[in-house]
Amino acid sequence: MSFDEFLSAAWSDHADRPQEVADRLAASFHVLQSPAQVAPFANLLAHVNGEHLGHWQRGIELLQALRSVPAFDGNATTSGALDRHVATLRYASGDAAALAPLAAAERAAVLASSAPIFAGRGQWKIGIAAYTEALAIAGAGLPANAPAIRALAVGGNNLAVALEGKADRDAGETQGMIAAAQGALTYWRQAGTWLEEERAHYRLARTLIAAGDPAAAANSAQRCIDVCVGHDAPAFEAFFGWTALAVAQRALGEDINYAASRAHALALFEQIPQDEQAWCKPAIDELR
């Protein structure tokens, strides 16, 4: 199995079997054969031990141990990534001093990455506050290609998703959810490609639906669709945009538009390869 296959399988398994994947990673440092592989391996290692398991000290120790593998060559990019992951696990564990030695851009990255970790542990307001502080730091300016840009994109998306699933959100949490989804869109435009941008428009549409603002949600869904059309996106991508638009139109009482968007989404679903259709089931259920 190649490194890419190993990592892809671990990502596929981690949500359902986080402890198994954490143990697999801890026992698989030997799969690292080049310096370029260390950072993506560390990213998953930190994510599973932090956001999924809350194994702060174990995660930190494993991240530090990566500096001793033959594939680690000490380059600044990988070393910086390891430092950020360690700081994130420290801060998420409650060690506020982890932020003290960090430059502003690094502090923003750690705050953004820790926000969904706090949310995952039910510390909703702390997570929102962390992401809000990260946005404020970023608003003062970030260096080009700063890792904080991607951290703000990923952290905003994951925080918004977590808050969408919270049944008893209060008004402040709903505003934090919207700000997180908007932040994700802003920073995916900088850190990603058209694919990440259209998915961020979709995420914002779903967030706005959850917030009870179907008119704004319909606008975001249409932007998602527009990006898909502009880049000849596969049916899988466009399907979700049309589904979000249909759900928003239904909430608005636009029965004719809803029927048309629903039909379009279902037609796209038929074009999606069977091995990808399972990902669409929750959306399909919404249209029934």
Disulfide bonds with the S-S distance in Angstrom:
none
